[in-house]
Amino acid sequence: MQTLMFILGFIAFCAGIHSCLLQRSDHELEQAALLPFADDLEAARNMTAATGRLCERVVTPALEAAYDPDCYRLDA
C-alpha cells in the first residue's frame, strides 16, 4: 500500500512539474536562467559577452539604510 501511494505521489509530482514547465516559453526560461546576474550590471555584461544572451531584467539594488543602534532602544 505504501509503495502504491509513493508511486501515485511521484506521478502527481512529475505531472505538476511537467505542466508548470510546459506553460513557459523558451525565452522566459532563458531569462529565468539569467536572473542571478540581474542585480549586477557588470556581471550581466560579461554574461552577454560570453554567451550572447541578453539579460533583460537588469535592476539596480536599493540602497540599504545605515545601521542606527539608537533606533532599537526603547525609552521608558
Secondary structure, 3 states (H helix, E strand, C coil): CHHHHHHHHHHHHHHHHHHHHHCCCHHHHHHHHCHHHCCCHHHHHHHHHHHCCCCCCCCCCCCCCCCCHHHHCCCC
